[in-house]
Amino acid sequence: MYKIVAKIMFLRLKKVLHKVIDVRQSAFLERRGLIDSVLVANEMLEEMKRKKIRCIFFKVDYEKAYDSVN
């Protein structure tokens, strides 16, 4: 019974999920993954170093974010 209810909820949420989750979010949507944001951040950091542009980067602890969801 649990699997049937979960599947129904998933199919309903799938229709509106793209409206709820921001375009800058890199997880929980099809064709988006956490590794994408890591690669983009690495490219940006290398570009800033190459051009010697001052900038600030900060790292988000994803483990803590996921722990709070639990």
MARFIGU-196728 format. One record per residue: residue in one letter; residue number from 1; x, y, z of N, C-alpha, C, O in turn. Coordinates in steps of 0.2 Angstrom, whole numbers, plus 2048, in hexadecimal, padded with zeros to 3 digits. Atoms other than C-alpha are relative to their C-alpha. Example, Ala and Ser with C-alpha at 12.3 -4.5 7.8 and 13.67 -1.06 7.14 Angstrom:
// residues 2
<miza><r>A</r><k>1</k><n_x>804</n_x><n_y>7FA</n_y><n_z>800</n_z><ca_x>83E</ca_x><ca_y>7EA</ca_y><ca_z>827</ca_z><c_x>804</c_x><c_y>806</c_y><c_z>800</c_z><o_x>809</o_x><o_y>805</o_y><o_z>803</o_z></miza>
<miza><r>S</r><k>2</k><n_x>7FC</n_x><n_y>7FA</n_y><n_z>7FF</n_z><ca_x>844</ca_x><ca_y>7FB</ca_y><ca_z>824</ca_z><c_x>7FC</c_x><c_y>805</c_y><c_z>803</c_z><o_x>7FF</o_x><o_y>80B</o_y><o_z>804</o_z></miza>
//
This chain:
// residues 70
<miza><r>M</r><k>1</k><n_x>804</n_x><n_y>7FA</n_y><n_z>800</n_z><ca_x>800</ca_x><ca_y>800</ca_y><ca_z>800</ca_z><c_x>804</c_x><c_y>806</c_y><c_z>800</c_z><o_x>803</o_x><o_y>80B</o_y><o_z>7FD</o_z></miza>
<miza><r>Y</r><k>2</k><n_x>7FC</n_x><n_y>7FA</n_y><n_z>800</n_z><ca_x>80E</ca_x><ca_y>80C</ca_y><ca_z>804</ca_z><c_x>803</c_x><c_y>802</c_y><c_z>7FA</c_z><o_x>803</o_x><o_y>808</o_y><o_z>7F8</o_z></miza>
<miza><r>K</r><k>3</k><n_x>7FD</n_x><n_y>7FF</n_y><n_z>807</n_z><ca_x>816</ca_x><ca_y>80A</ca_y><ca_z>7F3</ca_z><c_x>7FB</c_x><c_y>803</c_y><c_z>7FB</c_z><o_x>7FD</o_x><o_y>807</o_y><o_z>7F7</o_z></miza>
<miza><r>I</r><k>4</k><n_x>805</n_x><n_y>7FD</n_y><n_z>805</n_z><ca_x>806</ca_x><ca_y>80E</ca_y><ca_z>7EA</ca_z><c_x>7FF</c_x><c_y>807</c_y><c_z>802</c_z><o_x>7FE</o_x><o_y>80B</o_y><o_z>7FE</o_z></miza>
<miza><r>V</r><k>5</k><n_x>801</n_x><n_y>7F9</n_y><n_z>7FD</n_z><ca_x>803</ca_x><ca_y>81E</ca_y><ca_z>7F5</ca_z><c_x>806</c_x><c_y>804</c_y><c_z>7FE</c_z><o_x>805</o_x><o_y>80A</o_y><o_z>7FB</o_z></miza>
<miza><r>A</r><k>6</k><n_x>7FA</n_x><n_y>7FC</n_y><n_z>802</n_z><ca_x>815</ca_x><ca_y>823</ca_y><ca_z>7F2</ca_z><c_x>800</c_x><c_y>802</c_y><c_z>7F9</c_z><o_x>802</o_x><o_y>807</o_y><o_z>7F7</o_z></miza>
<miza><r>K</r><k>7</k><n_x>800</n_x><n_y>7FF</n_y><n_z>808</n_z><ca_x>814</ca_x><ca_y>821</ca_y><ca_z>7DF</ca_z><c_x>7FB</c_x><c_y>805</c_y><c_z>7FE</c_z><o_x>7FC</o_x><o_y>809</o_y><o_z>7FA</o_z></miza>
<miza><r>I</r><k>8</k><n_x>806</n_x><n_y>7FB</n_y><n_z>802</n_z><ca_x>803</ca_x><ca_y>82B</ca_y><ca_z>7DE</ca_z><c_x>803</c_x><c_y>807</c_y><c_z>802</c_z><o_x>802</o_x><o_y>80B</o_y><o_z>7FE</o_z></miza>
<miza><r>M</r><k>9</k><n_x>7FE</n_x><n_y>7F9</n_y><n_z>7FE</n_z><ca_x>80B</ca_x><ca_y>839</ca_y><ca_z>7E8</ca_z><c_x>806</c_x><c_y>802</c_y><c_z>7FC</c_z><o_x>806</o_x><o_y>808</o_y><o_z>7FA</o_z></miza>
<miza><r>F</r><k>10</k><n_x>7FA</n_x><n_y>7FF</n_y><n_z>804</n_z><ca_x>81B</ca_x><ca_y>838</ca_y><ca_z>7DE</ca_z><c_x>7FD</c_x><c_y>803</c_y><c_z>7F9</c_z><o_x>800</o_x><o_y>808</o_y><o_z>7F6</o_z></miza>
<miza><r>L</r><k>11</k><n_x>803</n_x><n_y>7FE</n_y><n_z>807</n_z><ca_x>811</ca_x><ca_y>83A</ca_y><ca_z>7CD</ca_z><c_x>7FC</c_x><c_y>806</c_y><c_z>801</c_z><o_x>7FD</o_x><o_y>80A</o_y><o_z>7FC</o_z></miza>
<miza><r>R</r><k>12</k><n_x>803</n_x><n_y>7FA</n_y><n_z>7FF</n_z><ca_x>807</ca_x><ca_y>848</ca_y><ca_z>7D4</ca_z><c_x>805</c_x><c_y>806</c_y><c_z>801</c_z><o_x>804</o_x><o_y>80B</o_y><o_z>7FE</o_z></miza>
<miza><r>L</r><k>13</k><n_x>7FB</n_x><n_y>7FB</n_y><n_z>7FE</n_z><ca_x>816</ca_x><ca_y>852</ca_y><ca_z>7DB</ca_z><c_x>804</c_x><c_y>801</c_y><c_z>7F9</c_z><o_x>807</o_x><o_y>807</o_y><o_z>7F9</o_z></miza>
<miza><r>K</r><k>14</k><n_x>7FB</n_x><n_y>7FF</n_y><n_z>805</n_z><ca_x>820</ca_x><ca_y>84F</ca_y><ca_z>7CB</ca_z><c_x>7FD</c_x><c_y>805</c_y><c_z>7FB</c_z><o_x>801</o_x><o_y>808</o_y><o_z>7F7</o_z></miza>
<miza><r>K</r><k>15</k><n_x>803</n_x><n_y>7FB</n_y><n_z>805</n_z><ca_x>814</ca_x><ca_y>85A</ca_y><ca_z>7C1</ca_z><c_x>801</c_x><c_y>807</c_y><c_z>803</c_z><o_x>801</o_x><o_y>80C</o_y><o_z>7FE</o_z></miza>
<miza><r>V</r><k>16</k><n_x>7FF</n_x><n_y>7F9</n_y><n_z>7FD</n_z><ca_x>817</ca_x><ca_y>869</ca_y><ca_z>7CD</ca_z><c_x>807</c_x><c_y>802</c_y><c_z>803</c_z><o_x>808</o_x><o_y>807</o_y><o_z>805</o_z></miza>
<miza><r>L</r><k>17</k><n_x>7FA</n_x><n_y>7FF</n_y><n_z>7FD</n_z><ca_x>828</ca_x><ca_y>866</ca_y><ca_z>7D3</ca_z><c_x>805</c_x><c_y>805</c_y><c_z>7FD</c_z><o_x>808</o_x><o_y>809</o_y><o_z>801</o_z></miza>
<miza><r>H</r><k>18</k><n_x>7FC</n_x><n_y>7FB</n_y><n_z>804</n_z><ca_x>831</ca_x><ca_y>871</ca_y><ca_z>7C6</ca_z><c_x>7FD</c_x><c_y>807</c_y><c_z>802</c_z><o_x>801</o_x><o_y>80C</o_y><o_z>801</o_z></miza>
<miza><r>K</r><k>19</k><n_x>802</n_x><n_y>7F9</n_y><n_z>7FE</n_z><ca_x>826</ca_x><ca_y>880</ca_y><ca_z>7CC</ca_z><c_x>802</c_x><c_y>801</c_y><c_z>808</c_z><o_x>803</o_x><o_y>807</o_y><o_z>809</o_z></miza>
<miza><r>V</r><k>20</k><n_x>7FF</n_x><n_y>7FF</n_y><n_z>7F9</n_z><ca_x>82A</ca_x><ca_y>87D</ca_y><ca_z>7DF</ca_z><c_x>808</c_x><c_y>801</c_y><c_z>801</c_z><o_x>80A</o_x><o_y>805</o_y><o_z>805</o_z></miza>
<miza><r>I</r><k>21</k><n_x>7F9</n_x><n_y>800</n_y><n_z>7FF</n_z><ca_x>83D</ca_x><ca_y>87A</ca_y><ca_z>7DD</ca_z><c_x>803</c_x><c_y>805</c_y><c_z>7FB</c_z><o_x>802</o_x><o_y>805</o_y><o_z>7F5</o_z></miza>
<miza><r>D</r><k>22</k><n_x>7FC</n_x><n_y>7FA</n_y><n_z>804</n_z><ca_x>848</ca_x><ca_y>889</ca_y><ca_z>7D7</ca_z><c_x>804</c_x><c_y>7FD</c_y><c_z>7FB</c_z><o_x>807</o_x><o_y>7F8</o_y><o_z>7FB</o_z></miza>
<miza><r>V</r><k>23</k><n_x>7FC</n_x><n_y>802</n_y><n_z>805</n_z><ca_x>851</ca_x><ca_y>888</ca_y><ca_z>7C7</ca_z><c_x>807</c_x><c_y>7FF</c_y><c_z>802</c_z><o_x>80B</o_x><o_y>7FB</o_y><o_z>7FE</o_z></miza>
<miza><r>R</r><k>24</k><n_x>7F9</n_x><n_y>800</n_y><n_z>7FE</n_z><ca_x>861</ca_x><ca_y>88A</ca_y><ca_z>7D0</ca_z><c_x>802</c_x><c_y>7FA</c_y><c_z>804</c_z><o_x>807</o_x><o_y>7F8</o_y><o_z>806</o_z></miza>
<miza><r>Q</r><k>25</k><n_x>7FF</n_x><n_y>806</n_y><n_z>7FC</n_z><ca_x>85E</ca_x><ca_y>87A</ca_y><ca_z>7DA</ca_z><c_x>803</c_x><c_y>7FB</c_y><c_z>7FC</c_z><o_x>801</o_x><o_y>7FA</o_y><o_z>7F6</o_z></miza>
<miza><r>S</r><k>26</k><n_x>7FD</n_x><n_y>805</n_y><n_z>804</n_z><ca_x>869</ca_x><ca_y>86C</ca_y><ca_z>7D4</ca_z><c_x>7FF</c_x><c_y>7F9</c_y><c_z>802</c_z><o_x>802</o_x><o_y>7F5</o_y><o_z>800</o_z></miza>
<miza><r>A</r><k>27</k><n_x>802</n_x><n_y>807</n_y><n_z>7FE</n_z><ca_x>861</ca_x><ca_y>85D</ca_y><ca_z>7DC</ca_z><c_x>7F8</c_x><c_y>7FF</c_y><c_z>800</c_z><o_x>7F5</o_x><o_y>804</o_y><o_z>800</o_z></miza>
<miza><r>F</r><k>28</k><n_x>807</n_x><n_y>802</n_y><n_z>7FF</n_z><ca_x>850</ca_x><ca_y>854</ca_y><ca_z>7DE</ca_z><c_x>7FC</c_x><c_y>801</c_y><c_z>7F9</c_z><o_x>7F6</o_x><o_y>800</o_y><o_z>7FA</o_z></miza>
<miza><r>L</r><k>29</k><n_x>803</n_x><n_y>800</n_y><n_z>807</n_z><ca_x>84C</ca_x><ca_y>857</ca_y><ca_z>7CB</ca_z><c_x>803</c_x><c_y>7FC</c_y><c_z>7FB</c_z><o_x>809</o_x><o_y>7FB</o_y><o_z>7FB</o_z></miza>
<miza><r>E</r><k>30</k><n_x>7FD</n_x><n_y>804</n_y><n_z>805</n_z><ca_x>84E</ca_x><ca_y>84D</ca_y><ca_z>7BC</ca_z><c_x>805</c_x><c_y>804</c_y><c_z>7FC</c_z><o_x>805</o_x><o_y>80A</o_y><o_z>7FB</o_z></miza>
<miza><r>R</r><k>31</k><n_x>7FA</n_x><n_y>7FD</n_y><n_z>804</n_z><ca_x>85E</ca_x><ca_y>851</ca_y><ca_z>7B2</ca_z><c_x>804</c_x><c_y>805</c_y><c_z>804</c_z><o_x>808</o_x><o_y>809</o_y><o_z>801</o_z></miza>
<miza><r>R</r><k>32</k><n_x>7FC</n_x><n_y>7FC</n_y><n_z>7FB</n_z><ca_x>865</ca_x><ca_y>85A</ca_y><ca_z>7C1</ca_z><c_x>803</c_x><c_y>7FC</c_y><c_z>805</c_z><o_x>800</o_x><o_y>7F8</o_y><o_z>808</o_z></miza>
<miza><r>G</r><k>33</k><n_x>7FD</n_x><n_y>804</n_y><n_z>7FB</n_z><ca_x>872</ca_x><ca_y>854</ca_y><ca_z>7CD</ca_z><c_x>804</c_x><c_y>804</c_y><c_z>804</c_z><o_x>806</o_x><o_y>80A</o_y><o_z>802</o_z></miza>
<miza><r>L</r><k>34</k><n_x>7FC</n_x><n_y>7FC</n_y><n_z>7FB</n_z><ca_x>87C</ca_x><ca_y>85A</ca_y><ca_z>7DC</ca_z><c_x>807</c_x><c_y>801</c_y><c_z>7FC</c_z><o_x>80B</o_x><o_y>806</o_y><o_z>7FE</o_z></miza>
<miza><r>I</r><k>35</k><n_x>7FA</n_x><n_y>800</n_y><n_z>803</n_z><ca_x>88C</ca_x><ca_y>856</ca_y><ca_z>7D2</ca_z><c_x>801</c_x><c_y>806</c_y><c_z>7FB</c_z><o_x>806</o_x><o_y>809</o_y><o_z>7FA</o_z></miza>
<miza><r>D</r><k>36</k><n_x>800</n_x><n_y>7FA</n_y><n_z>805</n_z><ca_x>887</ca_x><ca_y>864</ca_y><ca_z>7C5</ca_z><c_x>802</c_x><c_y>806</c_y><c_z>803</c_z><o_x>806</o_x><o_y>80A</o_y><o_z>801</o_z></miza>
<miza><r>S</r><k>37</k><n_x>7FF</n_x><n_y>7F9</n_y><n_z>7FC</n_z><ca_x>888</ca_x><ca_y>872</ca_y><ca_z>7D2</ca_z><c_x>808</c_x><c_y>800</c_y><c_z>802</c_z><o_x>80B</o_x><o_y>805</o_y><o_z>802</o_z></miza>
<miza><r>V</r><k>38</k><n_x>7F9</n_x><n_y>801</n_y><n_z>7FE</n_z><ca_x>899</ca_x><ca_y>86B</ca_y><ca_z>7D8</ca_z><c_x>805</c_x><c_y>802</c_y><c_z>7FA</c_z><o_x>80A</o_x><o_y>806</o_y><o_z>7FA</o_z></miza>
<miza><r>L</r><k>39</k><n_x>7FC</n_x><n_y>7FE</n_y><n_z>806</n_z><ca_x>8A0</ca_x><ca_y>86C</ca_y><ca_z>7C6</ca_z><c_x>800</c_x><c_y>807</c_y><c_z>7FE</c_z><o_x>805</o_x><o_y>80A</o_y><o_z>7FC</o_z></miza>
<miza><r>V</r><k>40</k><n_x>801</n_x><n_y>7F9</n_y><n_z>801</n_z><ca_x>899</ca_x><ca_y>87D</ca_y><ca_z>7C3</ca_z><c_x>804</c_x><c_y>805</c_y><c_z>804</c_z><o_x>807</o_x><o_y>809</o_y><o_z>802</o_z></miza>
<miza><r>A</r><k>41</k><n_x>7FD</n_x><n_y>7FC</n_y><n_z>7FB</n_z><ca_x>8A0</ca_x><ca_y>884</ca_y><ca_z>7D3</ca_z><c_x>808</c_x><c_y>7FF</c_y><c_z>7FF</c_z><o_x>80B</o_x><o_y>804</o_y><o_z>7FF</o_z></miza>
<miza><r>N</r><k>42</k><n_x>7F9</n_x><n_y>801</n_y><n_z>801</n_z><ca_x>8B1</ca_x><ca_y>87C</ca_y><ca_z>7CF</ca_z><c_x>802</c_x><c_y>804</c_y><c_z>7FA</c_z><o_x>808</o_x><o_y>807</o_y><o_z>7FA</o_z></miza>
<miza><r>E</r><k>43</k><n_x>7FE</n_x><n_y>7FC</n_y><n_z>806</n_z><ca_x>8B1</ca_x><ca_y>884</ca_y><ca_z>7BD</ca_z><c_x>800</c_x><c_y>808</c_y><c_z>802</c_z><o_x>805</o_x><o_y>80B</o_y><o_z>800</o_z></miza>
<miza><r>M</r><k>44</k><n_x>801</n_x><n_y>7F9</n_y><n_z>7FE</n_z><ca_x>8AC</ca_x><ca_y>895</ca_y><ca_z>7C5</ca_z><c_x>807</c_x><c_y>802</c_y><c_z>804</c_z><o_x>80A</o_x><o_y>807</o_y><o_z>803</o_z></miza>
<miza><r>L</r><k>45</k><n_x>7FA</n_x><n_y>7FF</n_y><n_z>7FC</n_z><ca_x>8BA</ca_x><ca_y>894</ca_y><ca_z>7D2</ca_z><c_x>807</c_x><c_y>801</c_y><c_z>7FC</c_z><o_x>80B</o_x><o_y>805</o_y><o_z>7FD</o_z></miza>
<miza><r>E</r><k>46</k><n_x>7FA</n_x><n_y>800</n_y><n_z>804</n_z><ca_x>8C7</ca_x><ca_y>890</ca_y><ca_z>7C5</ca_z><c_x>800</c_x><c_y>806</c_y><c_z>7FB</c_z><o_x>806</o_x><o_y>809</o_y><o_z>7FA</o_z></miza>
<miza><r>E</r><k>47</k><n_x>801</n_x><n_y>7FA</n_y><n_z>804</n_z><ca_x>8C1</ca_x><ca_y>89E</ca_y><ca_z>7BA</ca_z><c_x>802</c_x><c_y>806</c_y><c_z>804</c_z><o_x>806</o_x><o_y>80B</o_y><o_z>801</o_z></miza>
<miza><r>M</r><k>48</k><n_x>7FF</n_x><n_y>7FA</n_y><n_z>7FC</n_z><ca_x>8C2</ca_x><ca_y>8AB</ca_y><ca_z>7C8</ca_z><c_x>808</c_x><c_y>800</c_y><c_z>801</c_z><o_x>80B</o_x><o_y>805</o_y><o_z>802</o_z></miza>
<miza><r>K</r><k>49</k><n_x>7F9</n_x><n_y>800</n_y><n_z>7FF</n_z><ca_x>8D4</ca_x><ca_y>8A5</ca_y><ca_z>7CC</ca_z><c_x>804</c_x><c_y>802</c_y><c_z>7FA</c_z><o_x>809</o_x><o_y>806</o_y><o_z>7FA</o_z></miza>
<miza><r>R</r><k>50</k><n_x>7FD</n_x><n_y>7FE</n_y><n_z>806</n_z><ca_x>8D9</ca_x><ca_y>8A6</ca_y><ca_z>7BA</ca_z><c_x>800</c_x><c_y>807</c_y><c_z>7FE</c_z><o_x>805</o_x><o_y>80A</o_y><o_z>7FC</o_z></miza>
<miza><r>K</r><k>51</k><n_x>800</n_x><n_y>7F8</n_y><n_z>801</n_z><ca_x>8D3</ca_x><ca_y>8B8</ca_y><ca_z>7B8</ca_z><c_x>802</c_x><c_y>804</c_y><c_z>805</c_z><o_x>802</o_x><o_y>80A</o_y><o_z>805</o_z></miza>
<miza><r>K</r><k>52</k><n_x>7FE</n_x><n_y>7FD</n_y><n_z>7FA</n_z><ca_x>8D9</ca_x><ca_y>8BC</ca_y><ca_z>7C9</ca_z><c_x>7FA</c_x><c_y>805</c_y><c_z>803</c_z><o_x>7FC</o_x><o_y>80B</o_y><o_z>804</o_z></miza>
<miza><r>I</r><k>53</k><n_x>806</n_x><n_y>7FC</n_y><n_z>7FE</n_z><ca_x>8C7</ca_x><ca_y>8C3</ca_y><ca_z>7CE</ca_z><c_x>7FF</c_x><c_y>7FE</c_y><c_z>807</c_z><o_x>7FF</o_x><o_y>7F8</o_y><o_z>809</o_z></miza>
<miza><r>R</r><k>54</k><n_x>801</n_x><n_y>802</n_y><n_z>7F9</n_z><ca_x>8C4</ca_x><ca_y>8C4</ca_y><ca_z>7E1</ca_z><c_x>7F9</c_x><c_y>7FE</c_y><c_z>800</c_z><o_x>7F4</o_x><o_y>801</o_y><o_z>7FD</o_z></miza>
<miza><r>C</r><k>55</k><n_x>806</n_x><n_y>802</n_y><n_z>7FF</n_z><ca_x>8B5</ca_x><ca_y>8BB</ca_y><ca_z>7E6</ca_z><c_x>7FF</c_x><c_y>7FC</c_y><c_z>806</c_z><o_x>804</o_x><o_y>7FA</o_y><o_z>80A</o_z></miza>
<miza><r>I</r><k>56</k><n_x>801</n_x><n_y>804</n_y><n_z>7FA</n_z><ca_x>8AD</ca_x><ca_y>8B1</ca_y><ca_z>7F4</ca_z><c_x>7FC</c_x><c_y>7FA</c_y><c_z>7FE</c_z><o_x>7F7</o_x><o_y>7FA</o_y><o_z>7FB</o_z></miza>
<miza><r>F</r><k>57</k><n_x>804</n_x><n_y>806</n_y><n_z>801</n_z><ca_x>8A8</ca_x><ca_y>89F</ca_y><ca_z>7F4</ca_z><c_x>7FF</c_x><c_y>7FD</c_y><c_z>807</c_z><o_x>803</o_x><o_y>7FE</o_y><o_z>80B</o_z></miza>
<miza><r>F</r><k>58</k><n_x>801</n_x><n_y>803</n_y><n_z>7F9</n_z><ca_x>8A0</ca_x><ca_y>895</ca_y><ca_z>802</ca_z><c_x>7FD</c_x><c_y>7F9</c_y><c_z>7FE</c_z><o_x>7FA</o_x><o_y>7F8</o_y><o_z>7F9</o_z></miza>
<miza><r>K</r><k>59</k><n_x>802</n_x><n_y>807</n_y><n_z>801</n_z><ca_x>89C</ca_x><ca_y>883</ca_y><ca_z>804</ca_z><c_x>7FA</c_x><c_y>7FE</c_y><c_z>804</c_z><o_x>7FA</o_x><o_y>800</o_y><o_z>80A</o_z></miza>
<miza><r>V</r><k>60</k><n_x>805</n_x><n_y>802</n_y><n_z>7FC</n_z><ca_x>88C</ca_x><ca_y>87C</ca_y><ca_z>809</ca_z><c_x>800</c_x><c_y>7F9</c_y><c_z>802</c_z><o_x>802</o_x><o_y>7F5</o_y><o_z>7FE</o_z></miza>
<miza><r>D</r><k>61</k><n_x>7FF</n_x><n_y>807</n_y><n_z>7FD</n_z><ca_x>88C</ca_x><ca_y>86C</ca_y><ca_z>814</ca_z><c_x>7F9</c_x><c_y>7FD</c_y><c_z>7FE</c_z><o_x>7F4</o_x><o_y>7FD</o_y><o_z>802</o_z></miza>
<miza><r>Y</r><k>62</k><n_x>806</n_x><n_y>804</n_y><n_z>802</n_z><ca_x>87F</ca_x><ca_y>861</ca_y><ca_z>80A</ca_z><c_x>7FE</c_x><c_y>7FB</c_y><c_z>805</c_z><o_x>7F8</o_x><o_y>7FA</o_y><o_z>806</o_z></miza>
<miza><r>E</r><k>63</k><n_x>802</n_x><n_y>805</n_y><n_z>7FB</n_z><ca_x>880</ca_x><ca_y>854</ca_y><ca_z>818</ca_z><c_x>7FB</c_x><c_y>803</c_y><c_z>805</c_z><o_x>7F6</o_x><o_y>800</o_y><o_z>807</o_z></miza>
<miza><r>K</r><k>64</k><n_x>804</n_x><n_y>7FD</n_y><n_z>7FB</n_z><ca_x>879</ca_x><ca_y>860</ca_y><ca_z>824</ca_z><c_x>7F9</c_x><c_y>802</c_y><c_z>7FE</c_z><o_x>7F4</o_x><o_y>801</o_y><o_z>801</o_z></miza>
<miza><r>A</r><k>65</k><n_x>807</n_x><n_y>7FE</n_y><n_z>803</n_z><ca_x>86B</ca_x><ca_y>866</ca_y><ca_z>818</ca_z><c_x>7FC</c_x><c_y>7F9</c_y><c_z>800</c_z><o_x>7F6</o_x><o_y>7FA</o_y><o_z>801</o_z></miza>
<miza><r>Y</r><k>66</k><n_x>804</n_x><n_y>806</n_y><n_z>801</n_z><ca_x>866</ca_x><ca_y>854</ca_y><ca_z>815</ca_z><c_x>7FE</c_x><c_y>7FD</c_y><c_z>807</c_z><o_x>7F8</o_x><o_y>7FA</o_y><o_z>808</o_z></miza>
<miza><r>D</r><k>67</k><n_x>802</n_x><n_y>803</n_y><n_z>7F9</n_z><ca_x>866</ca_x><ca_y>84F</ca_y><ca_z>828</ca_z><c_x>7FA</c_x><c_y>804</c_y><c_z>803</c_z><o_x>7F6</o_x><o_y>801</o_y><o_z>806</o_z></miza>
<miza><r>S</r><k>68</k><n_x>806</n_x><n_y>7FC</n_y><n_z>7FD</n_z><ca_x>85A</ca_x><ca_y>85D</ca_y><ca_z>82C</ca_z><c_x>7F9</c_x><c_y>7FE</c_y><c_z>7FC</c_z><o_x>7F4</o_x><o_y>7FF</o_y><o_z>7FF</o_z></miza>
<miza><r>V</r><k>69</k><n_x>806</n_x><n_y>802</n_y><n_z>803</n_z><ca_x>84E</ca_x><ca_y>856</ca_y><ca_z>81F</ca_z><c_x>7FD</c_x><c_y>7FA</c_y><c_z>804</c_z><o_x>7F7</o_x><o_y>7F8</o_y><o_z>804</o_z></miza>
<miza><r>N</r><k>70</k><n_x>802</n_x><n_y>806</n_y><n_z>7FD</n_z><ca_x>84E</ca_x><ca_y>845</ca_y><ca_z>828</ca_z><c_x>7FC</c_x><c_y>802</c_y><c_z>807</c_z><o_x>7FA</o_x><o_y>7FD</o_y><o_z>80B</o_z></miza>
//
